[in-house]
Amino acid sequence: MLSEIKLKALKEISGGFSRDEAVWASGFLAGLAEHSSSAEAFPPEINTQSISPKKMTLAYGTETGNSKKLAVELAGIIKKKGVQVKLADLSQYKPKDLSKEDLFFIIISTQGEGDPPILAKKFYDHIHENDLNISNLKFGVLALGDSSYPLFCKTGEDIDFRFEVLGAQRILPLKKCDIDYEQEAHTWAEHILDVVNKTKESSQKSTAAPKISTGRKKYLGKISTIINLNDIGSDKETYHIEIETEKPLVYNPGDALGVIAFNSKDDVEEIIKLTGIDREKQIKTTKITASAQDLLYKHLNISYLLKTTVAQYAQITGHPIPEVRLSLLDLLRIYPVKNADEFEQVITILTGQSPRLYSVSSSLEAHGDTEIHITVAKSEFFIHDKKQNGLCSGFLAEFKEGETLEFYIQEAKHFRLPKPEKDIIMIGPGTGIAPFRSFLYERDAVGAEGRNWLFFGDRTFVSDFLYQAELQDFLKTGTLTHLDLAFSRDTEEKIYVQHRLEQKAQEVYHWLESGASLYVCGAREPMSKDVEKTILNIIQDKGKHSLEEAQGYLEELELSGRYVKDVY
C-alpha cells in the first residue's frame, strides 16, 4: 500500500487522465513492478486485523468461461468453510456498488492484445474513467492469461493497480496464472480463507510463498484409430481419435487432453525459401533455443499474428504496415525482410504456440489406463476468400494410424461426475458429446445406480448422429435412461436441444428437484446461452418462481456443483 503522501500525489497526477491515459499509466507502472516478487509472493506484512470473516464478494470477468468456472468452483470451496460468498458477474455488476463492498475479490482473464473480456469492458472502462471512493474496500485480484502473449495478464494488472490508485486496500497481492492455473488458483483461495478467518494458524500460512506448479506431465502416444464420424453427405468432419500409450495414464471423466499443434510443413518451407534463413541455425527465444526450422515448425505461432507482433515486425523491417492481423507467410510476401539476419530478429518476437484442449471422451474404468479418446471437429473458415483449416483440428485430422503424438492431461476439477447414486442430465450437441461419452462409459463400467439423461443434437440424423450405435446400445442396456435428439436440418422449422428441453420441462424440473446434476458442453454462443435461458424458464414455470428466484435457484446449483458448463 502506498503512503498517504505518495497516494495523494498519485491521485493529483492521475485525476485529469483520460481513459486511454489511465490505462497506459497503469500498464507502465505494472511493468515497473514486474521484477518485484511482491506480485507473486504472499508478503508477511499484510494486515488482517480489521477483516470481517462474515461475507465477501467474488466477481469474475470472462470471455471463454474459464474465469466463471473457476469462480464458481472456488466460491463453493470457500462457502463450505463457513464464509458467506456472493458471486458477481462483472458484465452485470454496478461499479457504484463497490463503495458498499467490504471484501471484494476478482478473477479476470486477458484477451488478445491485453484487452479485457468483452462482457467486462463496461466495468473496466468505468473504474478507469471515474474517480470512485472505494477507500473502505479490501481486495485481491487473480489474473488469468496465456504467457505466450506479450501482454500476459494485463487486464488483471490494470484493475489491481487502478483499485490501489482509488484508495482500496490490497489484502492479497496480484496473482498471475498461466493456462495451467488450477493449482495456483486453489492456493489463492486458501490465502483468501487465511486472511478472512485470521486465526493464528492462518497467519502462519500466509507468510509462506504460494506453491509453484511443477509443470505438466507429458505423454507420448500412438494413434491407434482415427475415424470420421460424419457420414457421406455431411459438410462436417468430426474425428474420433484413439491414442495408445506405454506409460499408464491418469485422468478422470471431464478432464481434457492438451496438445500443441505443429505448423504446416509447406508454409515453413516457403518461409525458409523467402527469407534465406539457415534452417539449422540455432536461435534463442524467450523460452527455448532451437534450430530455425524447429522453431517455425514446432514452437512458434506463425499462422495468425497478434497486432502487436505485426507492429514489431514493421519496426524491425521499416515497412509502414497498417494495424492488421496476418500470418507470417503473408507478411513476408507483402512486406519482405531484407535478408536472413533481419528475419532472425523477426523470429525472436514471435509468440509461442498455444496448446489446444479437447475433452476426453473415454474412461479409464472402461478403456484401461493405456488408452485415451478425443472427439475433434475439423474447423474450416475463409480469409480473403481463401479456405483455411483450424490449426490444431487440421493438425490432428491429418494424423495416420501408427503415428505418434505428444500430449498432456488438463485436470478439470469443476467438471466432475457426482456420486454414483445421483442422477445426471447432460446437454451436449455436436462435439459437446465428448465428455458425456466419457461419463456414460464410466458409469456403465462402475455400475452406477444414478439415472442418466442425454440431450444431443446436430444437423442431420443420417450424416451427423455422432456415436449413434454406442448411444443406442446404452439405451438398450439401461445405462442411458433417456435420449432426446434434435437434428436442426431434418425439419422445416429448426429444432435445437433447448427445444427438446422445453418439451420435457416438467420432468427436467422434477429431476432437478430430486437432486440431479446438470451439465452443458459445446458452443458458448449461442447454444449455452439459449440452453440457460430455457432452464431459467423451466424453473420459473414449473417451480412457480419469479425470474429473480429462478436465477437464485440456478446460482445455488452452480455453487453446489450441480450446474456445470464446459463451453467454448
VEXDREN-2710 file (C-alpha; in Angstrom, 1 decimal):
% VEXDREN-2710
k/r/px/py/pz
1/MET/0.0/0.0/0.0
2/LEU/1.3/3.5/-0.8
3/SER/1.9/6.0/2.0
4/GLU/-0.7/8.8/2.3
5/ILE/1.7/11.3/0.8
6/LYS/2.5/9.2/-2.2
7/LEU/-1.1/8.2/-2.7
8/LYS/-2.2/11.9/-2.6
9/ALA/0.4/12.8/-5.1
10/LEU/-0.6/10.0/-7.4
11/LYS/-4.3/10.9/-7.2
12/GLU/-3.4/14.6/-8.1
13/ILE/-1.4/13.5/-11.1
14/SER/-3.9/10.9/-12.4
15/GLY/-7.1/12.9/-11.6
16/GLY/-7.2/14.5/-15.1
17/PHE/-6.2/11.5/-17.1
18/SER/-8.4/10.4/-20.0
19/ARG/-9.4/6.7/-20.1
20/ASP/-6.6/5.9/-22.5
21/GLU/-4.0/7.8/-20.4
22/ALA/-5.1/6.0/-17.3
23/VAL/-4.8/2.6/-18.9
24/TRP/-1.4/3.4/-20.3
25/ALA/-0.2/4.6/-16.9
26/SER/-1.5/1.5/-15.2
27/GLY/0.4/-0.6/-17.7
28/PHE/3.5/1.4/-17.3
29/LEU/3.6/1.2/-13.5
30/ALA/2.7/-2.5/-13.6
31/GLY/5.7/-3.0/-15.9
32/LEU/7.9/-1.3/-13.3
33/ALA/6.7/-3.8/-10.7
34/GLU/7.2/-6.8/-13.0
35/HIS/10.5/-7.7/-11.4
36/SER/9.2/-7.3/-7.8
37/SER/8.5/-10.5/-6.0
38/SER/5.6/-8.9/-4.2
39/ALA/3.3/-9.7/-7.1
40/GLU/4.0/-13.4/-6.8
41/ALA/4.6/-14.0/-3.1
42/PHE/2.4/-13.5/-0.1
43/PRO/4.1/-10.8/1.9
44/PRO/4.1/-11.3/5.7
45/GLU/3.3/-7.6/6.4
46/ILE/-0.3/-7.8/5.1
47/ASN/-2.6/-6.6/7.8
48/THR/-5.5/-9.0/8.6
49/GLN/-6.6/-7.4/11.9
50/SER/-9.5/-5.4/10.5
51/ILE/-11.0/-8.0/8.2
52/SER/-14.5/-9.4/8.9
53/PRO/-14.9/-13.1/8.3
54/LYS/-18.6/-13.0/7.7
55/LYS/-19.1/-12.2/4.0
56/MET/-17.3/-11.4/0.8
57/THR/-17.9/-10.9/-3.0
58/LEU/-16.2/-13.0/-5.6
59/ALA/-16.5/-11.3/-9.0
60/TYR/-15.5/-12.7/-12.4
61/GLY/-14.9/-11.3/-15.9
62/THR/-14.8/-13.9/-18.6
63/GLU/-14.6/-14.3/-22.3
64/THR/-14.4/-18.1/-22.8
65/GLY/-16.0/-19.2/-19.5
66/ASN/-12.8/-20.1/-17.6
67/SER/-13.0/-17.3/-15.1
68/LYS/-16.6/-18.1/-14.3
69/LYS/-16.0/-21.8/-13.9
70/LEU/-13.1/-21.1/-11.6
71/ALA/-15.1/-18.5/-9.6
72/VAL/-18.0/-20.9/-9.1
73/GLU/-15.6/-23.7/-8.0
74/LEU/-13.7/-21.5/-5.6
75/ALA/-16.9/-20.0/-4.2
76/GLY/-18.1/-23.5/-3.4
77/ILE/-14.9/-24.3/-1.6
78/ILE/-14.9/-21.1/0.4
79/LYS/-18.6/-21.4/1.3
80/LYS/-18.0/-24.9/2.8
81/LYS/-15.5/-23.3/5.1
82/GLY/-18.2/-21.1/6.7
83/VAL/-17.7/-17.9/4.8
84/GLN/-20.6/-16.3/3.1
85/VAL/-19.8/-15.7/-0.6
86/LYS/-21.7/-13.6/-3.2
87/LEU/-20.9/-14.4/-6.8
88/ALA/-20.9/-11.4/-9.2
89/ASP/-20.6/-11.3/-13.0
90/LEU/-18.8/-8.1/-13.9
91/SER/-20.9/-7.9/-17.1
92/GLN/-23.9/-7.1/-14.8
93/TYR/-22.2/-5.6/-11.7
94/LYS/-22.8/-1.9/-11.0
95/PRO/-19.5/-0.2/-10.2
96/LYS/-21.2/2.3/-7.9
97/ASP/-21.8/-0.7/-5.6
98/LEU/-18.1/-1.0/-5.0
99/SER/-18.4/1.6/-2.2
100/LYS/-20.8/-0.7/-0.4
101/GLU/-18.4/-3.7/-0.5
102/ASP/-16.0/-4.8/2.2
103/LEU/-14.1/-7.8/0.9
104/PHE/-14.0/-7.9/-3.0
105/PHE/-12.0/-10.5/-4.9
106/ILE/-11.8/-10.6/-8.7
107/ILE/-11.0/-13.4/-11.2
108/ILE/-10.5/-12.0/-14.7
109/SER/-8.9/-13.0/-17.9
110/THR/-7.0/-11.0/-20.5
111/GLN/-7.9/-11.3/-24.2
112/GLY/-5.9/-10.9/-27.4
113/GLU/-3.6/-8.0/-27.1
114/GLY/-4.1/-7.0/-23.4
115/ASP/-7.9/-6.3/-23.7
116/PRO/-10.5/-7.1/-21.0
117/PRO/-13.2/-9.7/-21.8
118/ILE/-15.9/-8.1/-23.9
119/LEU/-18.5/-8.7/-21.2
120/ALA/-16.3/-7.0/-18.5
121/LYS/-15.3/-4.0/-20.6
122/LYS/-18.0/-1.7/-19.3
123/PHE/-16.8/-2.3/-15.7
124/TYR/-13.2/-2.0/-16.7
125/ASP/-13.8/1.3/-18.5
126/HIS/-15.9/2.7/-15.7
127/ILE/-13.3/2.3/-13.0
128/HIS/-10.6/3.8/-15.2
129/GLU/-12.8/6.8/-16.3
130/ASN/-14.2/7.7/-12.9
131/ASP/-12.8/8.8/-9.6
132/LEU/-14.6/6.4/-7.3
133/ASN/-14.5/6.4/-3.5
134/ILE/-13.6/2.9/-2.5
135/SER/-11.2/3.6/0.4
136/ASN/-13.1/1.1/2.6
137/LEU/-12.7/-1.7/0.1
138/LYS/-10.3/-4.6/0.7
139/PHE/-9.4/-6.5/-2.4
140/GLY/-7.4/-9.1/-4.3
141/VAL/-7.1/-10.0/-8.0
142/LEU/-6.5/-13.3/-9.7
143/ALA/-5.5/-12.7/-13.3
144/LEU/-5.8/-15.5/-15.9
145/GLY/-3.8/-15.3/-19.1
146/ASP/-1.5/-17.0/-21.6
147/SER/2.2/-16.3/-21.3
148/SER/2.7/-16.9/-25.0
149/TYR/1.1/-13.5/-25.5
150/PRO/3.2/-10.4/-24.9
151/LEU/0.7/-8.6/-22.6
152/PHE/0.3/-11.5/-20.2
153/CYS/-2.5/-10.9/-17.6
154/LYS/-2.6/-7.2/-18.4
155/THR/-6.3/-6.7/-17.6
156/GLY/-5.7/-8.1/-14.1
157/GLU/-2.7/-5.9/-13.6
158/ASP/-4.7/-2.8/-14.7
159/ILE/-7.5/-3.5/-12.3
160/ASP/-5.2/-4.3/-9.4
161/PHE/-3.3/-1.0/-9.9
162/ARG/-6.4/1.1/-10.5
163/PHE/-8.1/-0.2/-7.3
164/GLU/-5.0/0.9/-5.3
165/VAL/-5.0/4.3/-7.0
166/LEU/-8.6/4.7/-6.0
167/GLY/-7.6/4.1/-2.3
168/ALA/-8.7/0.5/-1.9
169/GLN/-6.6/-1.8/0.4
170/ARG/-4.9/-4.7/-1.3
171/ILE/-5.0/-7.6/1.1
172/LEU/-3.8/-10.2/-1.3
173/PRO/-1.1/-9.5/-3.9
174/LEU/-1.9/-9.7/-7.6
175/LYS/-1.7/-13.4/-8.7
176/LYS/-1.0/-14.1/-12.3
177/CYS/-1.8/-17.5/-13.7
178/ASP/-0.9/-19.1/-17.0
179/ILE/-3.2/-21.5/-18.9
180/ASP/-2.4/-24.3/-16.3
181/TYR/-3.9/-22.4/-13.5
182/GLU/-5.7/-24.9/-11.3
183/GLN/-3.2/-25.4/-8.5
184/GLU/-2.2/-21.8/-8.1
185/ALA/-5.8/-20.7/-8.1
186/HIS/-6.6/-23.1/-5.3
187/THR/-3.6/-21.8/-3.3
188/TRP/-5.0/-18.3/-3.9
189/ALA/-8.4/-19.4/-2.4
190/GLU/-6.6/-20.8/0.6
191/HIS/-5.0/-17.4/1.2
192/ILE/-8.4/-15.8/1.0
193/LEU/-9.5/-18.1/3.8
194/ASP/-6.3/-17.3/5.7
195/VAL/-6.9/-13.6/5.7
196/VAL/-10.6/-13.8/6.2
197/ASN/-10.5/-16.2/9.2
198/LYS/-7.4/-14.5/10.7
199/THR/-6.6/-17.4/13.0
200/LYS/-3.1/-17.9/14.3
201/GLU/-2.7/-20.9/12.1
202/SER/-3.9/-18.8/9.1
203/SER/-1.3/-16.1/9.9
204/GLN/1.5/-18.7/9.8
205/LYS/0.2/-20.0/6.5
206/SER/0.0/-16.5/5.0
207/THR/3.7/-15.9/5.4
208/ALA/4.6/-18.8/3.2
209/ALA/5.1/-18.4/-0.6
210/PRO/2.4/-20.0/-2.8
211/LYS/3.1/-23.4/-4.2
212/ILE/4.7/-23.3/-7.6
213/SER/3.2/-25.5/-10.3
214/THR/5.6/-28.3/-11.2
215/GLY/4.5/-28.3/-14.8
216/ARG/2.5/-30.7/-16.9
217/LYS/3.3/-34.4/-17.2
218/LYS/3.9/-35.2/-20.9
219/TYR/2.7/-38.4/-22.5
220/LEU/3.8/-39.9/-25.8
221/GLY/1.1/-41.9/-27.6
222/LYS/0.5/-43.7/-30.8
223/ILE/-2.6/-43.1/-32.9
224/SER/-4.4/-46.5/-33.0
225/THR/-7.6/-45.4/-34.5
226/ILE/-8.8/-42.3/-36.4
227/ILE/-12.3/-42.3/-37.9
228/ASN/-14.5/-39.6/-39.4
229/LEU/-17.8/-39.9/-37.5
230/ASN/-19.8/-38.0/-40.1
231/ASP/-21.3/-40.0/-42.9
232/ILE/-21.4/-39.3/-46.7
233/GLY/-23.3/-36.2/-47.5
234/SER/-22.3/-34.2/-44.4
235/ASP/-20.5/-30.9/-44.8
236/LYS/-18.6/-31.5/-41.5
237/GLU/-15.7/-33.7/-40.5
238/THR/-15.7/-34.9/-36.9
239/TYR/-12.9/-37.3/-35.9
240/HIS/-12.9/-40.0/-33.2
241/ILE/-9.2/-40.4/-32.3
242/GLU/-7.9/-43.2/-30.1
243/ILE/-4.4/-42.9/-28.6
244/GLU/-2.4/-45.7/-27.0
245/THR/0.4/-45.1/-24.6
246/GLU/3.1/-47.3/-23.0
247/LYS/3.0/-45.5/-19.7
248/PRO/-0.2/-45.6/-17.6
249/LEU/-2.4/-42.6/-17.9
250/VAL/-4.1/-40.8/-15.0
251/TYR/-7.3/-38.8/-15.8
252/ASN/-10.9/-38.6/-14.8
253/PRO/-14.1/-38.2/-16.8
254/GLY/-14.4/-34.4/-17.5
255/ASP/-10.7/-33.8/-18.0
256/ALA/-9.2/-32.6/-21.2
257/LEU/-6.3/-33.6/-23.4
258/GLY/-3.9/-30.8/-24.3
259/VAL/-1.8/-30.8/-27.4
260/ILE/0.5/-28.2/-29.1
261/ALA/0.0/-28.4/-32.9
262/PHE/2.8/-28.2/-35.4
263/ASN/2.6/-25.7/-38.2
264/SER/2.2/-26.6/-41.9
265/LYS/5.5/-28.0/-43.3
266/ASP/4.7/-26.4/-46.7
267/ASP/4.4/-23.0/-45.0
268/VAL/7.6/-23.4/-43.1
269/GLU/9.5/-24.4/-46.2
270/GLU/8.2/-21.4/-48.1
271/ILE/9.2/-19.1/-45.2
272/ILE/12.7/-20.5/-45.2
273/LYS/12.9/-20.1/-49.0
274/LEU/11.6/-16.5/-48.9
275/THR/14.0/-15.4/-46.1
276/GLY/17.1/-17.4/-46.9
277/ILE/17.5/-18.3/-43.2
278/ASP/19.8/-21.3/-42.5
279/ARG/17.3/-23.9/-41.3
280/GLU/19.9/-25.4/-38.9
281/LYS/20.9/-22.1/-37.3
282/GLN/20.4/-22.2/-33.5
283/ILE/18.3/-19.2/-32.4
284/LYS/17.5/-18.3/-28.8
285/THR/13.9/-17.1/-28.0
286/THR/12.5/-16.2/-24.6
287/LYS/11.6/-19.8/-23.8
288/ILE/13.7/-22.1/-26.0
289/THR/16.8/-22.4/-28.1
290/ALA/16.4/-24.5/-31.2
291/SER/17.1/-24.5/-34.9
292/ALA/15.2/-22.0/-37.1
293/GLN/13.3/-24.9/-38.8
294/ASP/12.2/-26.4/-35.5
295/LEU/11.2/-23.1/-34.0
296/LEU/9.0/-22.3/-37.1
297/TYR/7.6/-25.8/-37.3
298/LYS/7.1/-26.9/-33.7
299/HIS/7.3/-24.0/-31.2
300/LEU/6.2/-20.6/-32.6
301/ASN/2.9/-19.2/-33.7
302/ILE/3.1/-18.3/-37.4
303/SER/-0.5/-18.6/-38.5
304/TYR/-2.3/-15.5/-37.2
305/LEU/0.0/-13.0/-35.6
306/LEU/-1.1/-10.5/-33.0
307/LYS/-1.4/-6.9/-34.0
308/THR/1.4/-6.1/-31.5
309/THR/3.7/-8.7/-33.2
310/VAL/2.9/-7.2/-36.6
311/ALA/3.8/-3.7/-35.2
312/GLN/7.1/-5.1/-34.0
313/TYR/7.7/-6.7/-37.4
314/ALA/7.1/-3.3/-39.0
315/GLN/9.6/-1.7/-36.6
316/ILE/12.3/-4.3/-37.5
317/THR/11.7/-4.2/-41.3
318/GLY/11.0/-0.5/-41.7
319/HIS/7.8/-1.2/-43.6
320/PRO/4.7/1.1/-43.0
321/ILE/2.2/-1.7/-42.1
322/PRO/-1.4/-0.8/-41.1
323/GLU/-2.9/-2.2/-37.9
324/VAL/-3.8/-5.7/-39.0
325/ARG/-3.5/-9.4/-38.2
326/LEU/-1.8/-11.6/-40.8
327/SER/0.0/-14.9/-41.0
328/LEU/3.8/-14.7/-41.0
329/LEU/3.9/-16.1/-44.6
330/ASP/1.5/-13.3/-45.8
331/LEU/3.6/-10.7/-44.1
332/LEU/6.8/-11.9/-45.7
333/ARG/5.1/-12.0/-49.1
334/ILE/3.7/-8.4/-48.8
335/TYR/6.4/-6.8/-46.7
336/PRO/9.6/-8.9/-47.3
337/VAL/12.6/-8.8/-45.0
338/LYS/15.9/-7.5/-46.3
339/ASN/17.9/-10.6/-45.5
340/ALA/18.3/-13.6/-43.2
341/ASP/19.8/-11.6/-40.4
342/GLU/16.7/-9.4/-40.3
343/PHE/14.5/-12.4/-40.3
344/GLU/16.4/-13.8/-37.4
345/GLN/15.3/-10.7/-35.4
346/VAL/11.7/-11.4/-36.5
347/ILE/11.8/-15.0/-35.2
348/THR/12.7/-13.7/-31.7
349/ILE/9.5/-11.6/-31.5
350/LEU/7.1/-14.4/-32.4
351/THR/4.9/-15.7/-29.6
352/GLY/4.9/-19.3/-28.5
353/GLN/2.4/-21.8/-29.9
354/SER/-0.5/-22.1/-27.5
355/PRO/-1.9/-25.5/-26.6
356/ARG/-5.4/-26.6/-27.5
357/LEU/-7.6/-28.6/-25.2
358/TYR/-10.1/-31.4/-26.2
359/SER/-12.5/-33.0/-23.8
360/VAL/-11.5/-36.7/-23.1
361/SER/-14.3/-39.0/-24.5
362/SER/-13.0/-42.2/-22.9
363/SER/-13.0/-43.7/-19.4
364/LEU/-10.1/-45.4/-17.5
365/GLU/-12.6/-47.8/-16.0
366/ALA/-13.9/-48.9/-19.4
367/HIS/-10.9/-48.5/-21.7
368/GLY/-7.9/-49.1/-19.5
369/ASP/-5.1/-46.9/-18.4
370/THR/-3.1/-47.0/-21.6
371/GLU/-5.8/-45.7/-24.0
372/ILE/-7.4/-42.3/-24.3
373/HIS/-10.0/-41.0/-26.8
374/ILE/-10.9/-37.5/-28.1
375/THR/-13.5/-36.1/-30.4
376/VAL/-12.3/-33.4/-32.8
377/ALA/-14.3/-31.3/-35.2
378/LYS/-12.2/-30.1/-38.1
379/SER/-12.6/-26.3/-38.2
380/GLU/-12.7/-24.6/-41.6
381/PHE/-13.0/-20.9/-42.3
382/PHE/-12.2/-18.3/-45.0
383/ILE/-9.8/-15.4/-45.0
384/HIS/-10.0/-13.2/-48.1
385/ASP/-11.9/-15.9/-49.9
386/LYS/-9.1/-18.4/-49.2
387/LYS/-10.2/-21.6/-47.3
388/GLN/-8.2/-22.2/-44.1
389/ASN/-8.2/-25.0/-41.6
390/GLY/-8.1/-24.5/-37.8
391/LEU/-4.5/-25.1/-36.8
392/CYS/-4.9/-27.8/-34.2
393/SER/-8.0/-29.6/-35.6
394/GLY/-6.4/-29.6/-39.0
395/PHE/-3.2/-30.9/-37.5
396/LEU/-5.0/-33.8/-35.7
397/ALA/-7.2/-34.7/-38.7
398/GLU/-4.1/-35.3/-40.8
399/PHE/-2.7/-38.0/-38.5
400/LYS/-2.4/-41.6/-39.7
401/GLU/-2.7/-44.7/-37.6
402/GLY/0.6/-45.6/-36.1
403/GLU/2.0/-42.0/-35.9
404/THR/3.0/-40.6/-32.5
405/LEU/1.6/-37.6/-30.7
406/GLU/2.8/-35.8/-27.5
407/PHE/0.1/-34.6/-25.2
408/TYR/-0.7/-33.8/-21.5
409/ILE/-3.8/-34.1/-19.3
410/GLN/-5.5/-30.9/-18.2
411/GLU/-7.4/-31.6/-15.0
412/ALA/-10.9/-30.1/-14.8
413/LYS/-11.9/-30.2/-11.1
414/HIS/-15.2/-28.3/-11.8
415/PHE/-16.4/-30.8/-14.4
416/ARG/-16.8/-33.9/-12.3
417/LEU/-19.4/-36.7/-12.0
418/PRO/-21.4/-36.8/-8.8
419/LYS/-21.7/-39.8/-6.6
420/PRO/-22.7/-43.0/-8.4
421/GLU/-26.2/-43.0/-7.0
422/LYS/-27.0/-39.4/-8.2
423/ASP/-28.9/-38.6/-11.4
424/ILE/-27.4/-36.5/-14.2
425/ILE/-28.8/-34.5/-17.1
426/MET/-26.3/-34.0/-20.0
427/ILE/-26.8/-31.4/-22.7
428/GLY/-24.1/-31.8/-25.4
429/PRO/-24.8/-31.1/-29.1
430/GLY/-22.0/-31.6/-31.7
431/THR/-18.6/-32.3/-30.2
432/GLY/-20.2/-31.4/-26.8
433/ILE/-21.0/-35.1/-26.7
434/ALA/-17.3/-35.9/-25.9
435/PRO/-17.2/-35.6/-22.1
436/PHE/-20.6/-37.3/-21.9
437/ARG/-19.4/-40.3/-23.8
438/SER/-16.8/-40.5/-21.1
439/PHE/-19.4/-40.1/-18.3
440/LEU/-21.6/-42.9/-19.8
441/TYR/-18.7/-45.4/-20.2
442/GLU/-17.5/-44.6/-16.7
443/ARG/-21.0/-45.0/-15.1
444/ASP/-21.6/-48.2/-17.1
445/ALA/-18.3/-49.7/-16.0
446/VAL/-18.7/-49.0/-12.3
447/GLY/-22.3/-50.0/-12.2
448/ALA/-23.5/-46.5/-11.0
449/GLU/-27.1/-46.6/-9.9
450/GLY/-27.9/-43.0/-10.8
451/ARG/-30.0/-42.3/-13.9
452/ASN/-28.5/-40.7/-17.0
453/TRP/-30.4/-38.4/-19.4
454/LEU/-28.7/-37.1/-22.6
455/PHE/-29.8/-34.3/-24.9
456/PHE/-27.8/-34.5/-28.2
457/GLY/-28.2/-32.6/-31.4
458/ASP/-26.5/-31.8/-34.7
459/ARG/-27.5/-31.0/-38.3
460/THR/-28.9/-34.3/-39.7
461/PHE/-29.8/-37.7/-38.3
462/VAL/-28.4/-39.7/-41.2
463/SER/-25.0/-37.9/-41.5
464/ASP/-24.3/-36.2/-38.2
465/PHE/-25.5/-38.6/-35.4
466/LEU/-22.2/-38.9/-33.6
467/TYR/-21.7/-42.2/-31.7
468/GLN/-25.1/-43.4/-32.8
469/ALA/-24.6/-47.1/-32.3
470/GLU/-23.0/-46.7/-28.9
471/LEU/-25.7/-44.4/-27.6
472/GLN/-28.4/-46.8/-28.8
473/ASP/-26.6/-49.7/-27.0
474/PHE/-26.5/-47.6/-23.8
475/LEU/-30.3/-47.1/-24.2
476/LYS/-30.9/-50.9/-24.6
477/THR/-28.8/-51.8/-21.6
478/GLY/-30.4/-49.1/-19.4
479/THR/-27.2/-47.1/-18.9
480/LEU/-29.0/-44.2/-20.7
481/THR/-32.4/-43.6/-19.1
482/HIS/-33.5/-41.1/-21.7
483/LEU/-32.0/-39.9/-25.0
484/ASP/-33.6/-36.8/-26.6
485/LEU/-32.4/-35.8/-30.1
486/ALA/-32.5/-32.6/-32.1
487/PHE/-31.4/-32.5/-35.7
488/SER/-31.9/-29.0/-36.9
489/ARG/-31.9/-29.6/-40.7
490/ASP/-34.3/-32.6/-40.7
491/THR/-37.3/-30.4/-40.1
492/GLU/-38.8/-27.4/-41.8
493/GLU/-38.6/-25.5/-38.6
494/LYS/-35.2/-25.8/-37.0
495/ILE/-35.2/-27.8/-33.7
496/TYR/-32.3/-27.5/-31.2
497/VAL/-31.6/-29.1/-27.9
498/GLN/-33.2/-26.2/-26.0
499/HIS/-36.5/-27.0/-27.7
500/ARG/-36.3/-30.6/-26.6
501/LEU/-35.7/-29.3/-23.0
502/GLU/-38.8/-27.2/-23.3
503/GLN/-40.8/-30.3/-24.4
504/LYS/-39.7/-32.2/-21.3
505/ALA/-39.8/-29.3/-19.0
506/GLN/-41.9/-30.9/-16.2
507/GLU/-39.7/-34.0/-16.0
508/VAL/-36.5/-31.9/-16.2
509/TYR/-37.6/-29.8/-13.3
510/HIS/-38.6/-32.9/-11.3
511/TRP/-35.1/-34.4/-11.8
512/LEU/-33.5/-31.1/-10.6
513/GLU/-35.8/-31.1/-7.5
514/SER/-34.8/-34.7/-6.9
515/GLY/-31.1/-33.8/-6.7
516/ALA/-29.9/-34.3/-10.3
517/SER/-26.8/-32.6/-11.6
518/LEU/-27.0/-30.6/-14.9
519/TYR/-24.1/-30.5/-17.3
520/VAL/-23.8/-28.4/-20.5
521/CYS/-20.9/-28.8/-23.1
522/GLY/-20.4/-27.3/-26.5
523/ALA/-20.6/-24.0/-28.2
524/ARG/-20.8/-21.0/-25.9
525/GLU/-22.6/-18.8/-28.5
526/PRO/-25.4/-19.2/-29.0
527/MET/-26.1/-22.8/-27.6
528/SER/-25.1/-22.5/-24.0
529/LYS/-26.9/-19.2/-23.5
530/ASP/-30.1/-20.4/-25.2
531/VAL/-30.0/-23.5/-23.0
532/GLU/-29.5/-21.5/-19.9
533/LYS/-32.5/-19.2/-20.8
534/THR/-34.6/-22.3/-21.3
535/ILE/-33.5/-23.8/-18.0
536/LEU/-34.4/-20.5/-16.2
537/ASN/-37.8/-20.5/-18.0
538/ILE/-38.4/-24.1/-16.8
539/ILE/-37.5/-23.2/-13.2
540/GLN/-39.9/-20.2/-13.3
541/ASP/-42.8/-22.0/-15.0
542/LYS/-42.7/-25.4/-13.3
543/GLY/-41.4/-24.2/-10.0
544/LYS/-43.7/-21.2/-9.8
545/HIS/-40.7/-18.9/-9.2
546/SER/-40.1/-15.3/-10.2
547/LEU/-37.1/-14.6/-12.6
548/GLU/-35.0/-13.4/-9.6
549/GLU/-35.9/-16.6/-7.6
550/ALA/-35.1/-18.7/-10.7
551/GLN/-31.7/-17.0/-11.1
552/GLY/-31.0/-17.6/-7.4
553/TYR/-32.1/-21.3/-7.8
554/LEU/-29.6/-21.7/-10.7
555/GLU/-26.8/-19.9/-8.8
556/GLU/-27.3/-22.3/-5.9
557/LEU/-27.0/-25.2/-8.3
558/GLU/-23.7/-23.7/-9.6
559/LEU/-22.3/-23.2/-6.1
560/SER/-23.1/-26.7/-5.1
561/GLY/-21.5/-28.1/-8.2
562/ARG/-24.8/-29.3/-9.7
563/TYR/-24.9/-27.0/-12.7
564/VAL/-21.6/-27.2/-14.6
565/LYS/-20.7/-25.9/-18.0
566/ASP/-17.7/-26.6/-20.3
567/VAL/-18.3/-24.2/-23.2
568/TYR/-16.1/-22.8/-25.9
END
